[in-house]
Amino acid sequence: MIDMSPFSSVVPLLLFVLFSAVNPTVRSSSAPGNQGINSTFLLSADTLEGCPRSCGNLSFNYPFGIGSGCFRNPDFNLTCDNTAQPPRLFLQGGTTEVVDDIDPITYGTPYFMSVDVDFSQVISMRPGANTYNMSWHAPGRSFALDYAFLNITGCDFDIYLIDQDRNSGVRLCTVTCPDKEITEKVARQNCNGTGCCTIELDTRLSAFQFKFVHHGKGELEARTNKSSLWDRINITTVDASLLWSIVDQPTCASTRDNRTNYACISSYSKCYDNPLTPDLGYLCGCDSGYSGNPYVRNGCQRDNGYIPAEQKANCSRSCGNISVPFPFGLEEGCFARKLFQLNCTNASSSSLQFDDEHQVAYINISEGLVGIRYTSWYEQLEFKVYVPKQPDLYVGSGESSSVKWAVANLTCLEAKQNYSGYACVSINSTCLGVNSTDGYIGYRCQCLPGFQGNPYVQNGCEEKYREKFRFLRTPVQT
């Protein structure tokens, strides 16, 4: 709950005054939600440390937040209802519920940022009325509807989407109930017009309005032996998402001229015009080779997501006749990062997969290659393995079944400086860069000439001819 006591508003001001006395570079700002303190002072990991970062099993990060000083402006002010079990998270206004984590962390260009949401409304039907309306508005200027699939249940009415500019409507669906005793649960199973319609909205809307026109001209049938479908209209989301952006300025060009409240404050961050809603705000992203939260100071960091050792004992290292060497793995604790997690769907047929559309034929550690069997033709146009919060470390155009990979988005020099996270752990191994036509991808490891094996595990690189020499040294038994 937000503390609105007078004392809570005074404390940040006192801190600002004291800090300004010793640091005259701090400037004031009228940014809503930031208590008038310029983002160069407020928005660092230290100053946001006391801010909540979760509600129940959902997590979120700045510019979203709960409590004074923890969010960028009122659009990003969240509310956690801890009285519900499990707790429920809402965007400002309290009518649009957040149903998944909100993560502003970027790896590369932020083509869009979204929040998965849920909203619903129940309209009670009444005698003498044959027209009903339902309106939805985005919870702030920073949001626009990306898409929504809505289930609308009830009996005997037409559903219209209203164009308020033209004062006209487009009929989307007709709901009928030929079975007078159909229940809402049964109607929702198919939602094909019998007691239920599914409506899809996929335009960039900041608001929309439905009109429901009842066929009975306002006459409601008696509810005797009939379900509740006959006296109410129930609108619920099946799946919905909101796009969000920073709307202090319409474009990156305009925000460069007025950086009073510029959002991209991390080092190694940059501004991107919102490609999905032109002239309606901008997004922040980390520079190439950096990842993290560009909306806080020092939020963009070099890739540190590689774990150089198994965390679990007795990891399975094969799927049928396909070897699965580290840094790849099949189980939690057996791979070096999520990008290298594979799924053995059928060991008897050696069915090893990244996902439903990428089947692995082999893994070549020495050459840094993964063989891919494509299960759909369109995947061959451009090979992509998307894993949330992971950089793109695979290089494949689809023209070849051999895909190159890197272990981290670092140069060899950078990787060696972080000894605890360095991937080339075997003696007699070396670091190599991995490039693509689009630029540098990252680094991988290889055994030195004269050695073979796995450079990603301790003592993994062995002399190529050691077994041969051992045989020659073994006395002949007579």
N, C-alpha and C positions, 0 to 999 in steps of 0.2 A: 504494500500500500504506500502511496506517495505521502510523505510527511509535509503537511501544509502549515505547520506551526510557525509563528513569527521567528522563533529562534533558528529554525532550519534554514530560513532565507538569509539570516544574518551571517551565519558561520562562513559560507563561501565568500561573502564580501569581505569579511575580516581577513580571511586567508589571502585573498587577492591583494588587499592593501599591504599586508605584511610582506608578501612575495614581491610586490612591485617596488618596495623600498630597497630591496637588495638586488633586484633585477629590473632595471629601468627599460629593458627591451620589450617587456610584456605590454601589450596594447589591449584596450577594451574593445568589446564588440557587442552589438545588439542581437547576437544570435539567440533565437528562442531556444530554451532548453539548456543553454550553456551558462545561465546565470550572468550574462553580460561579460564573461571572460573570454578573451580571444583563444581560439583553438590551439595556438602555439603553446599556451600554458596548460590548458585543461586536458587535451586529448593525448595523453600518453598512457602507457600500460600502468604506471604507478598511480596516476590520478584516477584511473578508472578501476583500480584494483578492488575497491570496496563495493562496486556496482554488481547487482545480481546478474548472473549469466545463464540462469536456467529457471524453468518453471515446470515442476513435475519432471517428466522425462524429455522435455524439449529444451534445447539450448539456443542461444542467440548471441550476437556480438554487435558492437557499435558499428554503424550509427543508431541501431536499435538499442533500447535499454528500458529499465524500470527505475523510476525515482529521479528526483531532481539532480540535474547535472550528468545523468548517465545516458542521455539520448541526444541526438543532434538537434531536433526541433520537435514540436508537438506531433507531427505526423509519425514519428518513430517512437513515440511513447507507448510502451506496452503495459498491459495490466495482467497480473497473475491472480486468478481466482483460486486461492488455497482452500476455500471451503468445499470445493468439488473434489471428488476422488475418482480418478486422479486429478490433480490440479489442471486448470484450463487457462490457456494463454490467449489474450485478445489484443488486437490492434486498437489504436485510440478510437474512442467512441463506444467500445464494448460490445458491438454487434457482429463484428467479423472475427471469427476465431482462427488462430494459427494452429495448423495441424502437423507441421513438420519443422525441423530445425531451420533457423534463419542464419545463413552463413555468408558474410560479405567477403570472405577470403577468396582471392583470385589467383589463378595460375594462367598467365597469359591475358589476352584481350578479353575484357568482360562484355561479351556480346549482349547479355541481358542479365538482370538480377530479378529474382522472383520470390514470392512467398506463397506457399500452399495454404489455402484457407478453406473455411466452411462457413456458410451462412444459411439461415432458414427463416421461414415465416409461415404462420398459420392464419388463414382468413376464415372467420366464422361466417357462414351464409345465413341470411335472415329472410323471413317472409317479406314480400313486397319489393325486394331488390333483385335485379337481374344483372347488374354490372358491378364488378369488384376490381380493385387496382392493387398492385404491389410494386413498390419502387425500391431500388438499391442504389446507393451512392458510395463511391470509393472513400475509404477512411482518410482522406487528405489529398492535397494536390500532388503529393509525391507518388501516388499510386494510379494504376490503370488496370482494368481487367485484361488479363492475358487470354484466358479461356475459362469457360464454366460449362459443366454438364449438370443439368438440373432435372430432378424427378419431380413432377407435379401430379399429385393424386387428387381425385375427386370424381364427381359424376355429372355428365351431361352439360358441358360448357365448351366454348371455343376459347383458345388462348391467342392473344395478339401481342406482338411486340410494337410498342408505340414509338413513332418518330416524332419527338416533341417539336422539332424545328418545323416540320411540315404538318403537324397536327393530324397525322394519319397513322394507321396501323397495318401491320402485315400479319395475317393469320399463320400461326406456327403449327397448331395441332388442334384436334378435336378429341375430347375425352367423352366416351360413352360408357354406359353400364347396362348392357343387355341382360346380364345376370344381376338381378336386384339385390342379391345377398353376397356379392363378391366382397371380400375383405381387403383391407389395404395391404396386408402382407402378400396376398396372392396377386394383387394388381401390380405390385412392385417387381415381382419375379420376372415378368416379361416387359412391362412398361411400354406396350405397343399401341396405346390408344384405348385399351379397355381398363378403365379405372385409373390409368396412369399414362403420362406422356413424358418422354425424355427430350429436353430442349438443349441444344448446343449453341453456345455463344462463343465466337472466336475472333471478335474484333476488339480493338483497343478502346474500350469504353470506360469513361469515368462515372457513368451512371446508366441505368436502363429502367424501363417501366413496362410491366405487363398489364394487360387488361383481360379480364375474364368475363365472358358474356354467357350467362346461364340460359339453357334452352327452354326452361320452364317458365320464362317470362316472370320470374319472381315468385312463382308458386312452388313451395317446397313440399314434397310428399311426406306423409307421416313416417316417422322413423321406425314404426313397428316392424320388427323382424328385418330391419335393414341395418347395414354397417354405417360407421361414422363417415364413410366416403360421401354420404348424401348431404351432410350438413356442414362440411368444411372443405377448404382448398389448402393443401399442404405442399409448400415449396421447400425442397431440401437439395443441397448440393451433393452430387455423387463425387465430383472432382472439380476443383477450381483453383486458379492461380492468379495472383496479382503481380504485375511488373512494378518495380520501384526504381526511382532515380533521384538524383539531387536536383531540385528545381529552383534553387536560389537564382540561377541564371539559365537561360534557355539553351546555351551551347558552350562548348569549351572556349571558343573565341571570345565570347562576351565575358566569361568568368576570368579570363586572363587580364581583362581591363579593370576588373573590380574584384580583387582578392581579399576583401575584408573578411569574408566568411568562406574562403576557398576550402573545399572538402578534401582534396587529395594532398594531405599534409605529410605523409610519410616520405622519407628519403627514398629514392628509386621508385617513385610512383608517377603516374601521368594521368591526364584527363582524356576521356573518350566521349564523343557525342553519342547519345543514346540512339542506336541504329534502328530500333523498333518503333520509337516515337520521336521522330525528328523535331527539333526545336522545342522539345518538352523535357529539358534537363540533360544532365550528363552523368557519367559513371566514372569511378576511379579504378585504376588497375595498377598492378606492380609492373615494373620494367621487365623486359625479357631476362630470364635467368633468376628472377626474384618471385617470391610468393608470400602471401600473408594478407593482412588487413591494411589497405592503403589509406584508410580513414583515421588511423591513429599514428602518432609519431613513432618512427622506427618499426612500423608494422610490416614493411616489406623486407623479407630476409632471404638469403640464399637457401637453396634446397638442403634441408637437414633431415629428410624423411627416411633415409636409408639406415637399416639396422644390420650391422655387419656380422651377426651370429644368430644361430637358432636359439629361440627362447624355450623350446620344448624338446624333451628327450625322445628318442626313438621315432623320428619323423619318417613317414612313408616316402620313398624316393622313386616310385615307379607307378605307372598306370598301364597295366598290361605289359607290352614290350617297349614302351616309351619311358626312357629315363627322365626323372624330374629332379635335376640337381639344384642345390642352393646357388643363387638367391631365389629361385622359384620354389614353390611349395604347394601342398594340397590342404594343409590344416593351419589353423591359427597358431602362431609361434614358430612356423616352419618356413616362412618366406620372409624376405628382407623388407618388403613394402607391399602394400595392397595391389599395386600394379603387377606384381609377380605371383599373385594367387591364382591357381588353376583348379579346375574341377574335374575329377575323374568320374565321369558319368557312367562308364561301363568298362570295368577292367578287362573282361573277357574279350572285348572287341577293341581294346586300347583307345577308347573314346575319351580324349583329353581336351578340355575346352577352356577358353577365356570366358565365353558367354555363349548364348544360343547361336550366334552367327560366326564365331571364330573357333574353329577346331584346330588343335595343335598336332602337327605331324611329327615334329622332332624339336629338340633344343640343343643347339651347338654352342657350348660355352666358349670354346677356343676362338671361334670366329664371331661371336656375339650375334648369333642368328636364331630366329624362331621360324620353323616351317609352319605355314598356315594352309589349311584346307577351307576354302570359302563355301559357306552353305547357302549364300544368296548372291546373285550376280551383281546387285548394286553395291555390295560391300567391297567388291573388287575395284570400284572407282577410286576409293580412298580408304586405306586401312586406318581405323581408329579404335583404340580401346579406352573408353572413358571410365575413370574411377574418380568419384568425388574427392576433392582435397589432394589430388595427385597431379604432378606435371605430366606433360605428354612426352614420354621417353621412347616411344616406338617410331620407327621410320619405315613406312611402307606405302607405296603408291597403288598397290593392287595389281600392278603389272607383273610382279614377281611373287612367288609363294614364299620367298625368304624375306623376313622382316628383321631389320637391324634394331637393336635396343641398347639403351644406356642405363646405368644404375642410379644416376642422380644428375640433376641439371647444374653441374659444377664443372669448372675447368680442373685439370689434374693438379695444378698448383693450389687452387682453393681446396680441393678434396684432401690433399696431403696436410694442409694446415689444421684440419679437424681430425686428429689422429683417431679419436674414439669412434668416429663415424666413417672412417676410410674403408672402402670396400675391398681393396687389394691386400688381403690379410696374409696371404701365403708368402713365405720366403721364395725368392726367385720368381716373383711376379712383377708386372709393370702396369702403368696406367696409359690408356689410349683415349684420344678424343673421338667422339662420334658426331658426324656431320650429316646434314641433309641439304637438299637444294634450297631450303628456306633458311639455312643457317646452322649454327652450332646447337646440338641437342644435349650433350652431356659427356660423361666419361664412362668407360668400361675397363675391365682388367683382362690381362692375358699373361700366360706363363712366358718366361724368357726363352730365347732360342736354346734348344737342347733340353727343354723341360716340357712336360705335358701334364694335364690334369685340370683341376679346378682352382683357379687363383682366388676364389671367393671364400675358401675355407682354409683353416690353419694347416700348413704342410701339404696343401693340395697340389702343388706343382712338383712333380717328381722327375728325375732324370729319365729321358726317353729310353736309354739302353741299359738301365740298371738291372732289369730282369735278365737281359741277355748276358751281361757280365757275371751276374750271380750264377747263371747256369754254367758258364765257362769255368768259374772258380770252384764249382762243386766237384769233389773227387769222384772218379768213376768207381762205382761199386762192383766188385768182382765176386 
